[in-house]
């Protein structure tokens, strides 16, 4: 039963690229779900509304990626993502004093989800035979689009549309990952972890040092 829910064959469990990718996928789902549920609490949503927002944040990017790639959205093939999001909801409820009252919580979990989902998106795209540049784009979509949907539902300016280094962190991590796979003699698992870590690190450093791209300023109407 558990094998069917999680998509693992525990009787023949081995550490492999596929296994690590699945684990990263689950951790990323949990992290993004928490970021959505945590923000739902600021809007005084009920449990169901918070759960829907958590699911949207967790599967939104991967859904768009799969639609672009012409395959069935991943969450429709097994219930694990719905279950993980429910576990995230319980986690926020049980530890709400820590999760809700700690200001950086959303940022931390969002950064973790961003990095892990980038790797998952790149891996799936490459496995389907697409070139590296498409994989980088799909990795960025996987990592960033769920947060975009979350922010739109909450009626706030999406992170991807602000000055924050957000999608660019995914692009940088995706480029690093694809270059490592092609030119560096390193185990794929280590390449996955390093690349995801780079995305998370870039997000943290960008926030700490206020890195951002120049603003696109409009034409002054008085001139």
Protein Blocks (a to p, Z undefined) as FASTA:
>chain_A
ZZmmnopafklgccdfklmmmmmmmmmmmmmmmmmmmmmmmnopafklmmmmmmmmmmmm
mmmmmmmnopacfklmpcklmmmmmmmmmmmmmmmmmmmmmmklmmmmmmmmmmmmmmmm
mmmmmmnopafklmmmmmmmmmmmmmmmmmmmnopacfklmmbdfklmmmmmmmmmmmmm
mmmccdfklmmmmmmmmmmmmmmmmmmnopacdddddddfkZZ
